[in-house]
Amino acid sequence: MSEKKEFITNRKGIKYLDLFAGAGGFSEGFMQAYTENKYYDFRLASDINENCELTHRVRYNKMLGLDTKFLCQDIMEDSFLPNLLKKIGNQEIDVITGGPSCQSFSLAGRRKKLDKRDDLFYHYLKVIKALRPKYFVMENVKGILTKDEGRIKERILREIRSIVDDAKMNLLYSFLEDVLKTMMPASMYYALYIRLYMETSVGDRDKQNEIFFNNLEQQLKDVTKHLPYSVSKSDESVNTIRHGLLLLKMKQQRDSIRKQIIQLKTSAHIDNDTFVDGCNAIIETISDEQILEKTLDAIDKVADMGGCDVEAKVLKKSLEILTSTFDECIEFIQDQLKDNDGLLSHFNELMKEIRLYNIDEPLVLLSSNYGVPQNRERVVFIGCRNDQEIINEIPATVTEEEKVKVYEALWDLNMIDNGETVTSYKKPKLIPKYEGTKIQRAIQGEPDKRGLLFCEWSKIGRLGHRFIFDEEPFYVLNMEDLEKPKKYQHMELFNHQTSLQNAKVRERLRIIAEHDDYDEAKAELKEKGLESQKRNYVVLNPLGQSPTVCTMPDDFIHYSAYRPMTVREMARLQSFDDSFVFQGKRQTGGNNRQKEIPQYTLVGNAVPPLMARAIANTLLKHIK
C-alpha cells in the first residue's frame, strides 16, 4: 500500500465513485484534494472503453497501490446498474462524479439530432437514484445550456429535482388525500395520485401502469359518450386518441425500438446523409412528445364535435400528467394551491423534505481560474442531498493577472525535433523574451515565493502529500501486456513524441505560425501551393492560455517549434502530472478514434485535474 499512514490516520475517507471516467481527470483531481480531517477514498471508476480502464489500472492500482475497482461497460445496458451494485457491495458512496459523453452537446461542429449520447445523463441519474450520494457532480460542455433552445438543461434540472426520498413519499400521499382530493375531478386526481405513486412503486410499476390506463380509457368513454355510435368507432380523431393511448401504454416497446434505431444510427455513422431524416422521423413519431401532441389535437377536435369540453379537459390533463416528470407534477399541484397561501407554504415545506436533491442552476467554470494554462469552459451540475449544504460556487484559486501561461507550462518540453521520441528531460530551447512569465506558485496556481514553477509541480507530481509510488510509472500497449511485467516500459518522460512530417507540412505550419492566424496565412499558402483542407489551425500564444484542448494533435501549432503538440504537452495544458502515463496507441485515424480512444483522445476529453481538484476541495469543505 503506497498511501502514507500519517496522511490517512487522522482523516476520514469520503467514498468516491467516478463514472464516464475517461483518462481520469476527475479522479486525479479528487485524489489530490484533502482538508485537515477528510480525503477521498476512491472506490470505483467506470467507462465503456478498455484503454480508459488500462490507463486507470496502471495509475491507481499499480502505481498508487489502491484497490479501486473498474467497471468497463456501457451505462445504457440493463445490466450496468446491477453489476455496479455488485462491485461496490454494501458501501455507502458519498460523492459521485461523471461527464456523460458530450459530443452531441458541443458548440464545435454539427450537433447530431437524436444522438445516442443525449440520453446518457438519464442513465447517470439512475445511478444517483440507486446510490443516493451526499453530492454528485455532472460535467459537460457549455453548449448543453443552449441545446434544443435550453430544453436539455431544463430537462436535466427537472430530472434532478424529481429524485425523491422514498421513505418520505407517504407525507405527499397523505397531503394529496387530505387536501387536494376535493379540489379537482376524481378521475384527474386519480391520474395524478397514481403517477406520483409510480415514482416509488418499482416492484408493481406494471400494475400501476395498468390502473392508470384503465382510468384513461374510462375518461375516453366520457369524452365520446355523446357522439353517434358510428362516429365513435370510425372517426379519425377518435381513433387517433384510442391508438395514441395504446402507443403511450406500450412505452417499453417504443423505448426498445427507439434505442435500437439510435444505436443503429450511431454504429452506421448515419449523419449528414439521405438516411438521417428517415431515421429521425421514426424516432420522433414514436416519442412521448409527438404521440402526446397528436393525441391532444385529436381530443380538441372530438370535443368540438361532441360538446364535451369539461371531459376533454380532464383527459388532456391526465395525459399530460402521464408524460410529466415528478417535478412538473409538483408544479401542477402548486398551481392548484396558488389561491391559498397557507396551504401552498405548507406544501413547499413538505417538498423540501421529500426532494432528495437540491440544485439551483448549473455552474459555468473556466479552467484557467484554477491554475490550468487553458481557457476551457465547462458546465457542472452539482446535486446536493437534502441533508447537505447547497453549493453554488467553486471559488477561483487565481486572479486574472495570476493565471498560468502557455510558456510557463511548456518551456522545459521544448527539446524535441520532428519525428522524434524523447524519454528523458533534456536541456530545452529557451526564449529569453518569455522567461519573465515563469513564477513560483503553490500547487493550485497561486503565486507563492516558497512554491515551485508550474513545470516543476508537473515533474514532481501533485500527489506527494499522500502517496509514494508502489511502482514507478510505466507504459504498456494493451490490457494483455498489463499482465506481463516484462512488457512494462519504464522511462523518465512519457508520451513525448512528434510525428514525422514532410518538408511541405512543416513549411505550412511555419507560415501559419508566423502570420499567427490561419485565415491571414491562407493567401501565402495558396501562392506557395501549401493549402490545407483543414478548417482550423490555432497557433498557441505563449503569453496567454491555450484554447480548449481537443482530441486532434494538429489543431494546435507550437508557438516556436512550428509543429503539432505532443501528448505530454497537451497533458501539461490540461494540468496532468508528468507521471500520469496515457496508455495504448498514441493516435488512430477516422472512426477508430472513438472506438479505440487513443492517447490524444484520452487527453482531449478529460476534465483538467486542477479544476477537478478545486471542485473536490469545495465539496470536502461543505460535506457533512
C-alpha positions as CSV (number, residue, x, y, z in Angstrom):
1,M,0.0,0.0,0.0
2,S,1.6,3.3,-1.1
3,E,-0.7,5.7,0.9
4,K,1.2,7.4,3.7
5,K,-0.1,6.3,7.0
6,E,0.4,9.8,8.6
7,F,-1.8,11.3,5.9
8,I,-4.9,9.0,6.4
9,T,-4.6,8.2,10.1
10,N,-6.5,11.3,11.3
11,R,-8.6,11.9,8.3
12,K,-12.0,10.4,7.3
13,G,-12.2,8.8,3.9
14,I,-15.1,10.2,1.8
15,K,-16.1,7.3,-0.5
16,Y,-15.9,8.4,-4.1
17,L,-17.0,7.0,-7.5
18,D,-16.2,8.3,-11.0
19,L,-18.5,7.4,-13.9
20,F,-17.6,8.2,-17.6
21,A,-14.1,8.3,-16.1
22,G,-12.2,8.6,-19.4
23,A,-8.5,9.2,-18.7
24,G,-9.2,10.1,-15.1
25,G,-9.2,13.9,-14.9
26,F,-11.9,13.9,-12.2
27,S,-10.2,11.0,-10.4
28,E,-6.8,12.7,-10.5
29,G,-8.1,16.0,-9.1
30,F,-10.1,14.2,-6.4
31,M,-7.0,12.2,-5.3
32,Q,-5.1,15.5,-4.9
33,A,-7.9,17.1,-2.8
34,Y,-8.0,17.0,1.0
35,T,-8.7,19.0,4.2
36,E,-7.4,18.7,7.7
37,N,-9.9,15.9,8.5
38,K,-11.1,14.5,5.2
39,Y,-9.8,12.9,2.0
40,Y,-11.3,10.9,-0.9
41,D,-11.4,7.2,-0.7
42,F,-11.6,6.2,-4.4
43,R,-13.7,3.1,-4.6
44,L,-14.7,2.6,-8.3
45,A,-14.3,4.1,-11.8
46,S,-16.3,3.2,-14.9
47,D,-16.1,3.8,-18.6
48,I,-17.1,1.9,-21.8
49,N,-13.6,1.8,-23.3
50,E,-10.8,-0.7,-22.5
51,N,-8.0,1.9,-22.9
52,C,-9.6,4.0,-20.2
53,E,-9.6,1.0,-18.0
54,L,-5.9,0.3,-18.9
55,T,-4.9,3.9,-18.0
56,H,-6.8,3.7,-14.7
57,R,-5.4,0.4,-13.7
58,V,-1.8,1.5,-14.3
59,R,-2.3,4.8,-12.5
60,Y,-4.4,3.8,-9.5
61,N,-3.9,0.1,-9.0
62,K,-0.3,-0.4,-10.0
63,M,1.4,2.9,-9.3
64,L,-0.7,4.2,-6.3
65,G,-1.5,0.8,-4.9
66,L,-5.2,1.5,-4.4
67,D,-7.8,-1.3,-4.6
68,T,-10.1,0.9,-6.7
69,K,-12.3,-1.3,-9.0
70,F,-13.1,-0.6,-12.6
71,L,-16.3,-1.4,-14.4
72,C,-15.8,-1.5,-18.2
73,Q,-19.4,-1.4,-19.5
74,D,-21.9,0.8,-21.4
75,I,-24.0,2.5,-18.8
76,M,-27.0,2.2,-21.1
77,E,-27.0,-1.6,-20.8
78,D,-29.7,-3.0,-18.5
79,S,-27.1,-5.0,-16.5
80,F,-24.9,-2.0,-15.8
81,L,-26.5,-0.9,-12.5
82,P,-26.8,-4.5,-11.1
83,N,-23.1,-5.0,-12.0
84,L,-22.1,-1.7,-10.4
85,L,-24.0,-2.5,-7.2
86,K,-22.4,-5.9,-7.0
87,K,-18.9,-4.4,-7.3
88,I,-19.4,-1.8,-4.6
89,G,-21.3,-4.1,-2.2
90,N,-22.8,-2.6,0.9
91,Q,-20.6,0.5,0.8
92,E,-22.3,3.9,1.1
93,I,-20.9,6.2,-1.6
94,D,-20.6,9.8,-0.5
95,V,-19.7,11.5,-3.8
96,I,-20.1,10.6,-7.5
97,T,-18.7,12.5,-10.5
98,G,-19.3,11.9,-14.1
99,G,-19.2,13.6,-17.5
100,P,-21.8,11.9,-19.8
101,S,-20.2,11.9,-23.3
102,C,-20.8,15.4,-24.6
103,Q,-20.0,15.4,-28.4
104,S,-23.7,15.9,-29.3
105,F,-23.9,18.9,-27.0
106,S,-20.8,20.6,-28.2
107,L,-20.8,24.0,-29.9
108,A,-17.9,22.8,-32.1
109,G,-19.1,21.1,-35.3
110,R,-22.6,19.8,-36.1
111,R,-25.0,18.7,-33.4
112,K,-26.5,15.4,-34.2
113,K,-30.2,15.3,-33.7
114,L,-31.4,12.4,-31.5
115,D,-27.9,11.2,-30.9
116,K,-27.5,8.2,-28.6
117,R,-25.4,10.2,-26.2
118,D,-28.2,12.7,-25.5
119,D,-29.8,10.2,-23.1
120,L,-26.6,9.3,-21.1
121,F,-27.4,11.8,-18.4
122,Y,-30.6,10.0,-17.7
123,H,-28.7,6.7,-17.1
124,Y,-26.2,8.6,-14.9
125,L,-29.1,9.9,-12.8
126,K,-30.4,6.3,-12.5
127,V,-27.2,5.5,-10.7
128,I,-27.6,8.6,-8.5
129,K,-31.2,7.4,-7.6
130,A,-29.9,4.0,-6.6
131,L,-26.8,5.1,-4.6
132,R,-28.1,8.4,-3.1
133,P,-24.7,10.0,-2.6
134,K,-24.4,13.2,-0.5
135,Y,-23.2,15.1,-3.5
136,F,-22.9,14.3,-7.2
137,V,-21.2,16.3,-10.0
138,M,-22.2,16.1,-13.6
139,E,-19.9,17.9,-16.1
140,N,-20.5,18.8,-19.7
141,V,-19.6,21.3,-22.4
142,K,-21.1,24.8,-22.3
143,G,-23.2,24.0,-25.3
144,I,-25.6,21.9,-23.2
145,L,-27.0,25.2,-21.8
146,T,-28.4,26.2,-25.2
147,K,-29.0,22.8,-26.8
148,D,-32.6,22.5,-28.1
149,E,-33.2,26.1,-27.0
150,G,-32.4,25.3,-23.4
151,R,-34.8,22.4,-23.0
152,I,-32.0,19.9,-22.4
153,K,-30.7,21.9,-19.5
154,E,-34.2,22.3,-18.1
155,R,-34.8,18.6,-18.5
156,I,-31.7,17.8,-16.6
157,L,-32.7,20.1,-13.7
158,R,-36.2,18.7,-13.6
159,E,-34.8,15.1,-13.5
160,I,-32.5,16.0,-10.6
161,R,-35.4,17.7,-8.7
162,S,-37.5,14.6,-9.4
163,I,-35.3,12.3,-7.4
164,V,-37.2,11.7,-4.2
165,D,-36.7,10.3,-0.7
166,D,-38.8,7.1,-0.9
167,A,-39.1,7.0,2.8
168,K,-40.9,10.3,2.9
169,M,-43.3,9.9,0.0
170,N,-46.1,8.9,2.3
171,L,-46.1,12.6,3.5
172,L,-47.0,13.6,0.0
173,Y,-49.7,10.9,-0.5
174,S,-51.3,12.0,2.8
175,F,-51.3,15.6,1.7
176,L,-53.0,14.7,-1.6
177,E,-55.6,12.6,0.1
178,D,-56.4,15.2,2.8
179,V,-56.2,18.4,0.8
180,L,-56.1,18.0,-3.0
181,K,-58.7,15.3,-3.5
182,T,-61.6,17.7,-3.2
183,M,-60.1,20.3,-5.5
184,M,-60.3,18.5,-8.8
185,P,-62.3,16.0,-10.7
186,A,-62.0,12.5,-9.3
187,S,-60.5,10.9,-12.4
188,M,-57.9,13.7,-12.8
189,Y,-57.0,13.4,-9.1
190,Y,-56.7,9.6,-9.5
191,A,-54.4,10.1,-12.5
192,L,-52.1,12.4,-10.5
193,Y,-52.0,10.1,-7.5
194,I,-51.1,7.0,-9.5
195,R,-48.5,8.9,-11.5
196,L,-46.8,10.1,-8.3
197,Y,-47.1,6.7,-6.8
198,M,-45.2,5.3,-9.8
199,E,-42.1,7.2,-8.6
200,T,-41.6,4.7,-5.8
201,S,-43.6,1.6,-6.8
202,V,-40.7,-0.1,-8.5
203,G,-42.0,-3.6,-7.9
204,D,-45.5,-3.2,-9.1
205,R,-45.0,-0.5,-11.7
206,D,-46.7,-2.6,-14.4
207,K,-49.7,-2.9,-12.2
208,Q,-49.9,0.8,-11.6
209,N,-49.4,1.5,-15.3
210,E,-52.4,-0.8,-16.0
211,I,-54.5,1.0,-13.4
212,F,-53.5,4.4,-14.9
213,F,-54.6,3.4,-18.4
214,N,-57.8,1.9,-17.3
215,N,-58.6,5.3,-15.8
216,L,-57.7,7.0,-19.1
217,E,-59.9,4.6,-21.1
218,Q,-62.8,5.4,-18.9
219,Q,-62.1,9.1,-19.4
220,L,-62.1,8.5,-23.2
221,K,-65.6,6.9,-22.9
222,D,-66.8,10.1,-21.0
223,V,-65.5,12.2,-23.9
224,T,-67.1,10.1,-26.7
225,K,-70.4,9.1,-24.9
226,H,-72.4,11.9,-26.7
227,L,-71.1,11.0,-30.2
228,P,-73.1,8.9,-32.6
229,Y,-72.1,5.3,-32.4
230,S,-70.7,5.2,-36.0
231,V,-68.5,8.3,-35.3
232,S,-67.2,6.9,-32.0
233,K,-66.0,3.8,-33.9
234,S,-64.7,5.1,-37.2
235,D,-63.8,8.8,-36.9
236,E,-60.1,9.5,-37.5
237,S,-59.8,11.8,-34.4
238,V,-61.4,9.2,-32.1
239,N,-59.2,6.5,-33.5
240,T,-56.1,8.8,-33.0
241,I,-57.0,9.2,-29.3
242,R,-57.6,5.4,-28.9
243,H,-54.4,4.4,-30.7
244,G,-52.5,7.2,-29.0
245,L,-53.4,5.7,-25.6
246,L,-52.3,2.3,-26.8
247,L,-48.9,3.7,-28.0
248,L,-48.3,5.6,-24.8
249,K,-49.1,2.4,-22.8
250,M,-46.6,0.5,-24.9
251,K,-43.7,2.7,-23.7
252,Q,-41.3,-0.2,-23.0
253,Q,-41.7,-1.5,-26.6
254,R,-41.3,2.1,-28.0
255,D,-38.2,2.7,-25.9
256,S,-36.7,-0.5,-27.1
257,I,-37.3,0.4,-30.8
258,R,-36.0,3.9,-30.3
259,K,-32.9,2.7,-28.6
260,Q,-32.2,0.2,-31.4
261,I,-32.6,2.8,-34.1
262,I,-30.4,5.3,-32.3
263,Q,-27.8,2.6,-31.8
264,L,-28.0,1.7,-35.4
265,K,-27.5,5.4,-36.4
266,T,-24.5,5.6,-34.2
267,S,-23.0,2.4,-35.3
268,A,-23.5,3.1,-39.0
269,H,-22.4,6.8,-38.6
270,I,-25.7,8.0,-40.1
271,D,-25.3,11.8,-40.2
272,N,-25.4,14.3,-43.0
273,D,-26.7,11.8,-45.5
274,T,-30.0,10.8,-47.1
275,F,-30.8,8.3,-44.4
276,V,-30.7,10.6,-41.4
277,D,-34.1,12.3,-41.9
278,G,-36.0,9.0,-42.2
279,C,-34.3,7.5,-39.1
280,N,-35.1,10.6,-37.1
281,A,-38.7,10.6,-38.3
282,I,-39.2,7.1,-37.0
283,I,-37.7,8.1,-33.6
284,E,-39.8,11.2,-33.4
285,T,-43.0,9.6,-34.4
286,I,-42.9,7.1,-31.5
287,S,-41.7,9.6,-29.0
288,D,-43.9,10.5,-26.0
289,E,-43.8,14.2,-27.1
290,Q,-45.2,13.6,-30.6
291,I,-47.7,10.9,-29.6
292,L,-49.0,13.2,-26.9
293,E,-49.2,16.2,-29.3
294,K,-51.2,14.3,-31.9
295,T,-53.5,12.8,-29.2
296,L,-54.2,16.2,-27.6
297,D,-55.0,17.7,-31.0
298,A,-57.4,14.9,-31.7
299,I,-59.1,15.4,-28.3
300,D,-59.8,19.0,-29.2
301,K,-61.4,18.0,-32.4
302,V,-63.6,15.4,-30.7
303,A,-64.6,18.0,-28.0
304,D,-65.8,20.3,-30.8
305,M,-67.9,17.5,-32.3
306,G,-69.4,16.2,-29.0
307,G,-69.8,19.2,-26.8
308,C,-67.7,17.6,-24.1
309,D,-65.3,20.3,-23.2
310,V,-65.1,19.5,-19.4
311,E,-64.5,15.8,-20.0
312,A,-61.9,16.6,-22.8
313,K,-60.1,19.0,-20.4
314,V,-59.8,16.2,-17.8
315,L,-58.5,13.7,-20.3
316,K,-55.9,16.1,-21.7
317,K,-54.6,17.0,-18.3
318,S,-54.4,13.3,-17.3
319,L,-52.4,12.6,-20.4
320,E,-50.0,15.5,-19.7
321,I,-49.6,14.2,-16.1
322,L,-48.6,10.7,-17.5
323,T,-45.7,12.2,-19.5
324,S,-44.7,14.7,-16.9
325,T,-41.7,14.5,-14.7
326,F,-42.2,14.3,-11.0
327,D,-41.1,18.0,-10.8
328,E,-43.7,19.0,-13.4
329,C,-46.4,17.2,-11.3
330,I,-45.4,19.1,-8.3
331,E,-45.6,22.4,-10.2
332,F,-49.2,21.4,-11.2
333,I,-50.1,20.8,-7.5
334,Q,-48.6,24.2,-6.6
335,D,-50.7,25.8,-9.3
336,Q,-53.8,24.2,-7.7
337,L,-52.8,25.8,-4.3
338,K,-51.9,29.2,-5.5
339,D,-55.0,30.9,-4.1
340,N,-54.3,29.6,-0.6
341,D,-51.0,30.9,0.7
342,G,-51.2,28.8,3.9
343,L,-51.6,25.5,2.1
344,L,-49.0,26.4,-0.6
345,S,-46.5,27.4,2.1
346,H,-47.1,24.1,4.0
347,F,-46.8,22.1,0.7
348,N,-43.5,23.8,-0.2
349,E,-42.0,23.0,3.2
350,L,-43.2,19.4,2.7
351,M,-41.4,19.2,-0.6
352,K,-38.1,20.3,0.9
353,E,-38.2,17.0,2.9
354,I,-39.4,14.9,0.0
355,R,-37.0,16.0,-2.7
356,L,-33.7,14.2,-2.2
357,Y,-31.5,16.7,-4.1
358,N,-31.3,20.5,-4.2
359,I,-29.8,22.4,-7.1
360,D,-30.3,26.0,-8.2
361,E,-28.6,26.4,-11.6
362,P,-25.6,24.8,-13.3
363,L,-22.3,26.5,-12.8
364,V,-20.1,27.6,-15.7
365,L,-16.4,27.1,-14.8
366,L,-13.3,28.4,-16.6
367,S,-10.3,26.1,-16.1
368,S,-7.8,28.9,-16.1
369,N,-9.3,30.2,-12.9
370,Y,-8.0,27.2,-11.2
371,G,-4.3,27.2,-12.2
372,V,-4.8,25.4,-15.6
373,P,-3.0,27.0,-18.5
374,Q,-6.1,26.7,-20.7
375,N,-9.3,28.6,-21.2
376,R,-11.6,25.6,-21.1
377,E,-15.2,26.4,-20.2
378,R,-17.2,23.6,-18.7
379,V,-20.7,23.4,-17.1
380,V,-21.2,21.5,-13.9
381,F,-24.4,20.4,-12.3
382,I,-23.9,19.9,-8.5
383,G,-26.7,17.9,-6.9
384,C,-26.7,18.4,-3.1
385,R,-28.6,15.8,-1.0
386,N,-31.2,17.5,1.3
387,D,-29.2,16.9,4.4
388,Q,-26.2,18.7,2.9
389,E,-25.3,22.3,2.2
390,I,-26.1,23.5,-1.3
391,I,-23.1,24.6,-3.4
392,N,-23.5,27.5,-5.8
393,E,-19.9,28.4,-6.4
394,I,-16.4,26.9,-7.0
395,P,-14.1,29.8,-5.8
396,A,-11.3,30.6,-8.2
397,T,-7.8,29.9,-7.0
398,V,-6.0,32.6,-9.1
399,T,-6.9,36.0,-10.3
400,E,-6.9,37.1,-14.0
401,E,-3.4,38.5,-13.7
402,E,-2.0,35.4,-11.9
403,K,-3.2,32.8,-14.5
404,V,-0.6,30.2,-15.7
405,K,0.6,31.0,-19.2
406,V,1.4,28.5,-22.0
407,Y,5.1,29.3,-21.9
408,E,5.2,28.6,-18.2
409,A,3.6,25.2,-18.8
410,L,5.6,24.0,-21.8
411,W,9.0,25.7,-21.9
412,D,11.0,22.8,-20.5
413,L,9.5,20.4,-23.0
414,N,10.8,22.4,-26.0
415,M,13.7,20.0,-26.7
416,I,12.1,17.6,-29.2
417,D,12.5,17.6,-33.0
418,N,10.5,16.4,-35.9
419,G,9.7,12.7,-35.9
420,E,11.4,12.2,-32.5
421,T,10.6,10.4,-29.3
422,V,12.1,11.8,-26.1
423,T,12.2,9.7,-23.0
424,S,14.1,11.9,-20.6
425,Y,14.3,15.5,-19.7
426,K,16.9,17.4,-21.7
427,K,18.2,21.0,-21.9
428,P,15.3,22.9,-23.5
429,K,15.4,25.7,-26.1
430,L,14.8,28.9,-24.0
431,I,13.2,32.0,-25.4
432,P,14.6,34.9,-23.4
433,K,11.7,37.3,-24.1
434,Y,9.2,34.9,-22.4
435,E,11.4,33.9,-19.4
436,G,9.8,36.6,-17.2
437,T,6.5,34.7,-17.3
438,K,7.9,31.9,-15.1
439,I,6.9,32.4,-11.5
440,Q,6.9,30.3,-8.4
441,R,3.4,29.0,-7.4
442,A,1.5,27.0,-4.9
443,I,0.1,23.7,-6.1
444,Q,-3.2,25.2,-7.3
445,G,-1.5,28.0,-9.2
446,E,-1.4,30.8,-6.6
447,P,1.8,32.8,-6.8
448,D,4.0,31.8,-3.8
449,K,7.7,32.6,-3.4
450,R,8.1,29.4,-1.4
451,G,6.4,27.4,-4.2
452,L,7.6,25.8,-7.4
453,L,7.3,26.6,-11.1
454,F,4.3,25.0,-12.9
455,C,6.6,22.7,-14.8
456,E,8.3,21.6,-11.5
457,W,5.0,20.7,-10.0
458,S,4.3,18.7,-13.1
459,K,7.6,16.8,-12.8
460,I,7.5,16.0,-9.1
461,G,3.7,15.5,-9.1
462,R,0.9,16.8,-7.0
463,L,0.2,13.6,-5.0
464,G,3.3,13.6,-2.9
465,H,1.4,14.7,0.3
466,R,-0.5,11.3,0.2
467,F,1.3,8.7,-1.9
468,I,4.6,7.0,-2.5
469,F,4.5,5.1,-5.8
470,D,4.1,1.3,-5.3
471,E,5.6,1.0,-8.8
472,E,7.4,3.6,-10.8
473,P,5.4,5.0,-13.8
474,F,5.4,2.7,-16.9
475,Y,3.7,2.3,-20.3
476,V,2.0,-0.7,-21.8
477,L,0.2,-1.0,-25.2
478,N,-2.8,-3.0,-24.1
479,M,-4.6,-4.9,-21.3
480,E,-2.9,-8.2,-22.3
481,D,0.6,-6.6,-21.7
482,L,-0.5,-5.4,-18.3
483,E,-0.3,-9.0,-17.0
484,K,3.3,-9.3,-18.2
485,P,5.7,-7.1,-16.2
486,K,8.4,-7.8,-18.6
487,K,6.4,-5.7,-21.1
488,Y,6.4,-2.7,-18.9
489,Q,8.3,0.3,-20.4
490,H,9.9,2.4,-17.7
491,M,11.4,5.8,-18.6
492,E,11.8,9.3,-17.1
493,L,9.5,11.1,-19.5
494,F,6.4,9.6,-21.1
495,N,4.1,10.5,-24.1
496,H,6.6,13.0,-25.6
497,Q,6.7,12.0,-29.3
498,T,6.3,14.0,-32.5
499,S,5.1,12.7,-35.9
500,L,7.5,12.6,-38.8
501,Q,6.2,15.4,-41.1
502,N,7.5,16.1,-44.6
503,A,9.0,19.4,-45.6
504,K,5.8,20.7,-47.2
505,V,3.8,20.2,-44.0
506,R,6.5,21.8,-41.8
507,E,6.6,24.8,-44.1
508,R,2.8,25.2,-44.0
509,L,2.9,25.2,-40.2
510,R,5.8,27.7,-40.2
511,I,3.9,30.1,-42.4
512,I,0.7,29.9,-40.3
513,A,2.7,30.4,-37.1
514,E,4.5,33.4,-38.5
515,H,1.2,35.0,-39.5
516,D,-0.2,34.0,-36.1
517,D,-3.6,33.4,-37.8
518,Y,-4.7,30.7,-40.2
519,D,-7.0,33.0,-42.2
520,E,-4.4,35.6,-42.7
521,A,-1.9,32.9,-43.8
522,K,-4.2,31.4,-46.5
523,A,-3.1,33.8,-49.3
524,E,0.6,33.0,-48.9
525,L,-0.2,29.3,-48.5
526,K,-2.2,29.4,-51.8
527,E,0.6,31.3,-53.5
528,K,3.1,28.6,-52.5
529,G,0.9,25.7,-53.2
530,L,0.6,24.8,-49.5
531,E,-3.2,25.0,-49.0
532,S,-4.8,22.6,-46.5
533,Q,-8.3,21.1,-46.3
534,K,-8.3,21.5,-42.5
535,R,-10.8,24.0,-41.3
536,N,-8.7,25.3,-38.5
537,Y,-5.2,25.7,-37.1
538,V,-4.6,27.5,-33.8
539,V,-1.1,29.0,-33.0
540,L,-0.6,28.8,-29.3
541,N,0.0,32.1,-27.5
542,P,3.0,31.7,-25.2
543,L,1.9,34.8,-23.1
544,G,-1.7,33.6,-22.7
545,Q,-3.7,30.5,-22.1
546,S,-4.4,27.9,-24.7
547,P,-7.9,27.4,-26.2
548,T,-9.8,24.3,-25.2
549,V,-7.5,21.3,-25.7
550,C,-9.1,19.0,-28.3
551,T,-8.5,15.4,-29.5
552,M,-6.8,16.3,-32.7
553,P,-3.0,16.9,-32.3
554,D,-2.5,19.0,-35.4
555,D,-5.2,21.6,-34.4
556,F,-2.6,23.4,-32.3
557,I,0.7,24.7,-33.6
558,H,3.6,25.1,-31.1
559,Y,4.4,28.8,-30.6
560,S,8.1,28.5,-31.6
561,A,8.8,24.9,-32.8
562,Y,6.2,25.2,-35.6
563,R,4.8,21.6,-35.2
564,P,1.8,19.9,-33.7
565,M,1.8,19.3,-29.9
566,T,2.9,16.0,-28.3
567,V,0.6,14.1,-25.9
568,R,2.7,15.2,-23.0
569,E,2.4,18.9,-24.0
570,M,-1.4,18.6,-24.3
571,A,-1.4,16.9,-20.9
572,R,0.5,19.8,-19.4
573,L,-2.1,22.2,-20.8
574,Q,-4.7,20.1,-19.1
575,S,-2.6,20.1,-15.8
576,F,-1.9,16.4,-15.7
577,D,1.3,15.4,-13.8
578,D,4.1,14.1,-16.0
579,S,3.9,10.8,-14.0
580,F,0.4,10.3,-15.3
581,V,1.0,7.9,-18.2
582,F,-1.5,7.8,-21.1
583,Q,-1.6,4.2,-22.2
584,G,-2.4,2.4,-25.5
585,K,-2.0,3.8,-29.0
586,R,-0.8,7.4,-29.4
587,Q,-3.4,8.1,-32.2
588,T,-5.6,6.4,-34.7
589,G,-7.5,7.6,-37.7
590,G,-11.1,8.2,-38.7
591,N,-13.9,6.3,-36.8
592,N,-11.4,4.2,-34.9
593,R,-10.6,7.3,-32.8
594,Q,-13.8,7.0,-30.8
595,K,-13.7,3.2,-30.6
596,E,-10.1,2.8,-29.5
597,I,-9.7,6.0,-27.5
598,P,-6.0,6.7,-28.3
599,Q,-3.8,8.9,-26.1
600,Y,-4.7,12.2,-27.7
601,T,-8.4,11.5,-27.3
602,L,-7.8,10.5,-23.6
603,V,-6.2,13.8,-23.0
604,G,-8.6,16.0,-25.0
605,N,-11.7,14.6,-23.5
606,A,-10.5,14.8,-19.9
607,V,-11.6,17.2,-17.1
608,P,-8.5,19.3,-16.2
609,P,-7.3,17.7,-12.8
610,L,-6.6,21.1,-11.2
611,M,-10.2,22.2,-12.0
612,A,-11.4,18.9,-10.6
613,R,-9.3,19.5,-7.5
614,A,-11.0,22.8,-6.9
615,I,-14.4,21.2,-7.2
616,A,-13.3,18.3,-4.9
617,N,-12.0,20.7,-2.2
618,T,-15.2,22.7,-2.3
619,L,-17.2,19.6,-1.7
620,L,-14.9,18.5,1.2
621,K,-15.4,21.8,2.9
622,H,-19.2,21.5,2.8
623,I,-19.9,17.8,3.2
624,K,-21.3,16.6,6.5
